[in-house]
Amino acid sequence: MNDLHPFIAGLPKAELHVHHVGSASPRIVSELAAHHPDSKVPTDPEALADFFTFTDFAHFIDVYLSVVDLVRTPEDVRLLTFEVARDMARQNIRYAELTVTPFSSTRRGIPEVGFMEAIEDARKAAEAELGVVLRWCFDIPGEAGLEAAAETTRLALDLRPEGLVSFGLGGPEIGVDRPRFKPYFDQAIAAGLHSVPHAGETTGPQTVWDALTALRAERIGHGTSSVQDPKLLDHLAEHRIALEVCPTSNIATRAVADLELHPVREMTEAGVLVTINSDDPPMFGTDLNNEYAVAARLLALDERGVAALAKNAVEASFLDPAGKRKLAAEIDTYTASWPATSAG
């Protein structure tokens, strides 16, 4: 098979499942850690690589929260957000729905209005200076319970930033039942936000069903265990409910034992709308380009197959119809010109 890395590198892409703090590269984390020397997070990039080696999902959450602790001021928020967009621009990511967990920042003392202003300022600068369109998913950290759900809902609805399009639920799934968050998702949906909870990452397919029925999910974050239930796969395929698949993440957190066993093949064979995403890329030693290369190998795709995967993300996004048409056309134009481009 051809080396698809050059094609993927230049391919215009959208990303739908990528976390705000979890996208902080060693370069960004080092800068934030240097601002806050009392943190346990190392400033040396090599030491950071060791720090980002996880034993299991619980350990990943601990490390993730230690990086969250580095984001203490609106200036930190603005720096993080713009620099994440810069890393996206290098990968030809044109559009991204960034999962933001405002509760984790405001409860650490960042003024809520300052937080909103910081992400919005960075969003507008990223589009103007880098050509990267950012939108927000406000995410309930499930491990923090209903207090976090109520506060995330209030922040989303009372201080709604212009870029906010969706409402999510992340963190550990075990012991965090999806149905208990129904009242908060009902409020968000009534206010016009889309429902995009995580489900079926470290628990079984019933969690995905719960996300669909109780939380009215329009996309599912991960959904890895959906393949255990043929009726669920049929439902997802019939209703074009996309799965936000993050292969390397699933291995890093031990949600899937081995990359060769990843269920993305079964998902696509069942006709499910699969999108490829990086989740917390620097923490997992990956980026979106690498995730496309992994998916291409697992699914035995050529350039046009990879382009079709990229268009899945456009279809499943909450970009406006004109924006979807424009980005899909950009993917088609790039793909059609690829042989001539690569030959030159």
C-alpha positions as CSV (number, residue, x, y, z in Angstrom):
1,M,0.0,0.0,0.0
2,N,1.1,3.5,-0.7
3,D,2.5,5.7,2.1
4,L,-0.5,7.8,2.9
5,H,1.2,10.1,5.3
6,P,1.9,12.9,2.8
7,F,-1.6,12.7,1.5
8,I,-3.1,12.9,5.0
9,A,-0.8,15.7,6.0
10,G,-2.2,18.0,3.3
11,L,-5.8,16.8,3.5
12,P,-8.2,19.4,4.8
13,K,-9.8,18.0,8.0
14,A,-12.4,18.5,10.7
15,E,-12.1,17.1,14.2
16,L,-15.0,16.5,16.5
17,H,-13.6,14.8,19.6
18,V,-10.7,16.6,21.0
19,H,-10.3,18.1,24.5
20,H,-9.2,21.6,25.3
21,V,-6.7,21.0,28.1
22,G,-5.9,17.5,26.7
23,S,-4.6,19.2,23.5
24,A,-1.9,21.0,25.4
25,S,1.3,19.9,23.7
26,P,4.6,19.5,25.7
27,R,5.5,22.9,24.3
28,I,2.4,24.5,25.8
29,V,2.5,22.5,29.0
30,S,6.1,23.4,29.6
31,E,5.2,27.1,29.2
32,L,2.3,26.9,31.6
33,A,4.3,24.8,34.1
34,A,7.1,27.5,34.0
35,H,4.4,30.1,34.9
36,H,3.4,28.0,37.9
37,P,6.5,26.4,39.5
38,D,4.6,25.1,42.5
39,S,3.0,22.5,40.1
40,K,4.1,18.8,40.1
41,V,4.0,18.8,36.3
42,P,7.6,18.7,34.9
43,T,8.8,21.5,32.6
44,D,11.2,19.4,30.6
45,P,9.7,17.9,27.5
46,E,11.4,14.5,27.9
47,A,10.2,14.3,31.5
48,L,6.7,15.2,30.3
49,A,6.8,12.2,27.9
50,D,7.3,9.9,31.0
51,F,4.7,11.9,32.9
52,F,2.2,11.2,30.1
53,T,2.6,7.4,30.3
54,F,-0.6,6.0,31.8
55,T,-1.1,2.7,33.7
56,D,-4.9,2.8,33.3
57,F,-7.9,5.2,32.8
58,A,-7.9,6.3,36.4
59,H,-4.2,7.2,36.2
60,F,-4.9,9.1,33.0
61,I,-7.6,11.2,34.8
62,D,-5.1,12.0,37.6
63,V,-2.5,13.2,35.1
64,Y,-5.1,15.1,33.1
65,L,-6.3,17.0,36.2
66,S,-2.7,17.9,37.1
67,V,-2.5,19.6,33.8
68,V,-5.9,21.3,34.3
69,D,-4.3,22.8,37.5
70,L,-1.8,24.6,35.3
71,V,-4.6,26.7,33.8
72,R,-5.2,29.3,36.5
73,T,-5.8,32.7,34.9
74,P,-7.7,33.9,31.8
75,E,-4.3,34.6,30.3
76,D,-3.5,30.9,30.7
77,V,-6.8,30.0,29.0
78,R,-6.2,32.3,26.1
79,L,-2.6,31.0,25.6
80,L,-3.7,27.4,25.8
81,T,-6.6,27.9,23.3
82,F,-4.7,29.8,20.7
83,E,-1.7,27.5,20.8
84,V,-3.9,24.5,20.4
85,A,-5.4,26.1,17.3
86,R,-1.8,26.7,16.0
87,D,-1.1,23.0,16.4
88,M,-4.3,22.2,14.5
89,A,-3.4,24.6,11.7
90,R,-0.1,22.7,11.2
91,Q,-2.2,19.6,10.5
92,N,-4.5,21.3,8.0
93,I,-7.4,21.0,10.5
94,R,-9.9,23.6,9.1
95,Y,-12.7,23.1,11.7
96,A,-12.7,21.6,15.2
97,E,-15.3,21.2,17.9
98,L,-13.1,21.5,21.0
99,T,-14.4,19.9,24.2
100,V,-14.1,22.5,27.0
101,T,-14.7,21.8,30.7
102,P,-15.4,25.2,32.2
103,F,-16.3,23.8,35.6
104,S,-12.8,22.5,36.1
105,S,-11.4,26.0,35.5
106,T,-14.0,28.2,37.3
107,R,-13.9,26.1,40.5
108,R,-10.2,26.6,40.6
109,G,-10.8,30.4,40.8
110,I,-10.7,31.6,37.2
111,P,-13.5,34.2,36.9
112,E,-16.2,32.8,34.7
113,V,-16.6,35.9,32.6
114,G,-12.9,36.0,32.1
115,F,-12.8,32.4,31.1
116,M,-15.5,33.0,28.4
117,E,-13.8,36.1,27.1
118,A,-10.5,34.2,26.9
119,I,-11.8,31.3,24.8
120,E,-13.7,33.6,22.5
121,D,-10.8,36.0,22.0
122,A,-8.6,33.0,21.1
123,R,-11.3,31.6,18.8
124,K,-11.6,34.8,16.8
125,A,-7.9,35.2,16.6
126,A,-7.4,31.5,15.5
127,E,-9.9,32.0,12.6
128,A,-8.5,35.4,11.5
129,E,-4.8,34.5,11.9
130,L,-4.6,30.7,11.3
131,G,-7.7,29.9,9.3
132,V,-8.9,27.4,11.9
133,V,-12.6,27.6,12.8
134,L,-13.2,26.6,16.4
135,R,-16.5,25.7,18.1
136,W,-17.1,24.7,21.7
137,C,-18.6,21.7,23.4
138,F,-19.2,22.4,27.1
139,D,-18.5,19.2,28.9
140,I,-19.7,18.0,32.3
141,P,-16.9,16.2,34.2
142,G,-18.9,13.2,35.2
143,E,-16.7,12.3,38.2
144,A,-17.7,15.6,39.8
145,G,-21.3,14.7,39.9
146,L,-24.5,16.7,39.7
147,E,-23.0,19.8,41.2
148,A,-20.7,20.0,38.1
149,A,-23.7,19.2,35.9
150,A,-25.7,22.1,37.3
151,E,-22.8,24.5,37.1
152,T,-21.8,23.5,33.6
153,T,-25.5,24.0,32.5
154,R,-25.6,27.4,34.2
155,L,-22.3,28.5,32.5
156,A,-23.5,27.3,29.1
157,L,-26.9,28.9,29.2
158,D,-26.4,32.1,31.2
159,L,-22.9,33.0,29.8
160,R,-23.3,31.3,26.4
161,P,-20.3,32.2,24.3
162,E,-20.8,32.7,20.6
163,G,-18.9,29.6,19.6
164,L,-20.8,27.2,21.8
165,V,-22.6,24.5,19.8
166,S,-22.9,21.4,21.9
167,F,-23.1,19.9,25.4
168,G,-21.2,16.8,26.6
169,L,-20.4,14.5,29.4
170,G,-16.9,13.1,29.9
171,G,-14.7,11.6,32.6
172,P,-15.0,8.0,34.0
173,E,-18.0,6.0,33.0
174,I,-17.9,3.4,35.6
175,G,-20.2,4.4,38.5
176,V,-21.4,7.5,36.5
177,D,-24.7,6.6,35.1
178,R,-25.8,8.6,32.0
179,P,-29.5,8.9,32.9
180,R,-28.9,10.9,36.1
181,F,-27.7,13.8,33.9
182,K,-31.0,13.9,31.8
183,P,-32.4,17.1,33.4
184,Y,-29.3,19.0,32.5
185,F,-29.1,17.7,28.9
186,D,-32.9,18.5,28.6
187,Q,-32.1,22.1,29.5
188,A,-29.2,22.4,27.1
189,I,-31.1,20.8,24.2
190,A,-34.1,23.1,24.9
191,A,-31.6,26.0,24.5
192,G,-30.5,24.8,21.1
193,L,-27.3,22.9,22.0
194,H,-26.5,19.5,20.5
195,S,-26.0,16.5,22.7
196,V,-22.7,14.7,22.4
197,P,-21.9,12.6,25.5
198,H,-19.1,10.1,25.9
199,A,-20.5,6.6,26.2
200,G,-19.3,3.0,25.7
201,E,-15.6,3.8,26.1
202,T,-14.9,1.8,29.3
203,T,-18.4,0.3,29.8
204,G,-20.7,-1.8,27.8
205,P,-23.2,-1.0,25.1
206,Q,-26.0,-0.3,27.6
207,T,-24.2,3.0,28.4
208,V,-24.5,4.0,24.7
209,W,-28.2,3.1,24.8
210,D,-28.6,5.2,27.9
211,A,-26.9,8.1,26.2
212,L,-29.2,7.8,23.2
213,T,-32.5,7.4,25.2
214,A,-31.9,9.5,28.3
215,L,-29.5,12.2,26.9
216,R,-30.8,12.2,23.3
217,A,-27.3,11.9,21.9
218,E,-26.7,13.1,18.4
219,R,-23.2,11.7,18.3
220,I,-21.4,9.4,20.7
221,G,-18.0,10.0,22.1
222,H,-16.0,6.8,21.6
223,G,-18.8,4.2,21.6
224,T,-16.2,1.5,21.4
225,S,-18.3,-1.2,23.0
226,S,-21.2,-0.6,20.6
227,V,-19.9,-3.5,18.5
228,Q,-21.0,-5.9,21.3
229,D,-24.7,-5.2,20.4
230,P,-25.7,-5.8,16.7
231,K,-29.1,-4.0,17.4
232,L,-27.2,-1.0,18.6
233,L,-25.0,-0.9,15.5
234,D,-28.1,-1.2,13.3
235,H,-29.7,1.7,15.2
236,L,-26.6,3.9,14.9
237,A,-26.3,3.2,11.2
238,E,-30.0,3.7,10.4
239,H,-30.1,7.1,12.2
240,R,-26.7,8.3,11.1
241,I,-25.6,8.8,14.7
242,A,-21.9,9.2,14.3
243,L,-19.3,7.6,16.6
244,E,-16.3,9.7,17.5
245,V,-13.6,7.1,17.3
246,C,-10.2,7.7,18.8
247,P,-8.0,4.6,18.2
248,T,-4.7,5.5,20.0
249,S,-6.6,6.9,23.0
250,N,-8.4,3.6,23.4
251,I,-5.1,1.8,23.6
252,A,-3.5,4.4,25.9
253,T,-6.3,4.2,28.4
254,R,-6.6,0.4,28.1
255,A,-10.2,0.7,26.8
256,V,-9.0,-1.6,23.9
257,A,-6.3,-4.2,24.6
258,D,-4.5,-4.1,21.2
259,L,-4.7,-1.8,18.2
260,E,-5.2,-4.9,15.9
261,L,-8.4,-5.7,18.0
262,H,-9.8,-2.2,17.6
263,P,-13.5,-2.4,16.6
264,V,-13.4,0.4,14.0
265,R,-13.6,-2.3,11.3
266,E,-16.8,-3.8,12.7
267,M,-18.3,-0.3,13.0
268,T,-17.6,0.6,9.4
269,E,-18.7,-2.8,8.1
270,A,-22.0,-2.3,10.0
271,G,-22.6,1.0,8.1
272,V,-22.0,3.2,11.1
273,L,-20.9,6.8,10.4
274,V,-17.4,6.7,11.8
275,T,-15.3,9.8,12.4
276,I,-11.6,9.8,13.4
277,N,-10.4,11.9,16.2
278,S,-7.4,12.4,18.5
279,D,-9.1,12.9,22.0
280,D,-6.1,14.2,24.1
281,P,-3.4,14.0,21.4
282,P,-0.1,15.1,23.1
283,M,-1.0,13.0,26.2
284,F,-1.3,9.9,23.9
285,G,1.7,10.7,21.8
286,T,-0.4,11.3,18.7
287,D,-2.2,13.8,16.5
288,L,-5.1,13.8,14.1
289,N,-2.8,13.0,11.1
290,N,-1.5,10.0,12.9
291,E,-5.0,8.8,13.8
292,Y,-6.0,9.0,10.1
293,A,-2.9,6.9,9.2
294,V,-3.8,4.3,11.9
295,A,-7.4,4.2,10.7
296,A,-6.3,3.9,7.1
297,R,-4.2,0.9,8.0
298,L,-6.9,-0.8,10.1
299,L,-9.5,-0.2,7.4
300,A,-7.2,-0.9,4.4
301,L,-8.0,2.5,2.8
302,D,-6.4,4.3,-0.2
303,E,-6.4,8.1,-0.6
304,R,-10.0,8.2,-1.7
305,G,-11.0,6.1,1.3
306,V,-9.2,8.4,3.6
307,A,-10.9,11.4,2.0
308,A,-14.3,9.8,2.5
309,L,-13.4,9.3,6.2
310,A,-12.6,13.0,6.4
311,K,-16.0,13.9,4.8
312,N,-17.7,11.8,7.5
313,A,-16.4,14.3,10.0
314,V,-17.8,17.1,8.0
315,E,-21.2,15.5,7.7
316,A,-21.3,14.7,11.4
317,S,-20.2,18.2,12.5
318,F,-22.3,21.0,13.7
319,L,-20.9,23.4,11.1
320,D,-23.5,25.4,9.2
321,P,-24.7,23.9,5.8
322,A,-22.7,26.4,3.8
323,G,-19.5,25.7,5.8
324,K,-20.1,21.9,5.3
325,R,-20.4,22.3,1.6
326,K,-17.3,24.5,1.4
327,L,-15.1,22.1,3.5
328,A,-16.4,19.0,1.7
329,A,-15.6,20.6,-1.7
330,E,-12.2,21.5,-0.4
331,I,-11.6,17.8,0.4
332,D,-12.8,16.8,-3.0
333,T,-10.7,19.3,-4.8
334,Y,-7.6,18.3,-2.9
335,T,-8.2,14.6,-3.5
336,A,-8.9,15.0,-7.2
337,S,-5.7,16.9,-7.7
338,W,-3.6,14.6,-5.5
339,P,-1.9,12.4,-8.2
340,A,-0.7,15.5,-10.1
341,T,0.3,17.2,-6.9
342,S,2.2,14.2,-5.6
343,A,3.9,13.6,-8.9
344,G,5.1,17.2,-8.9
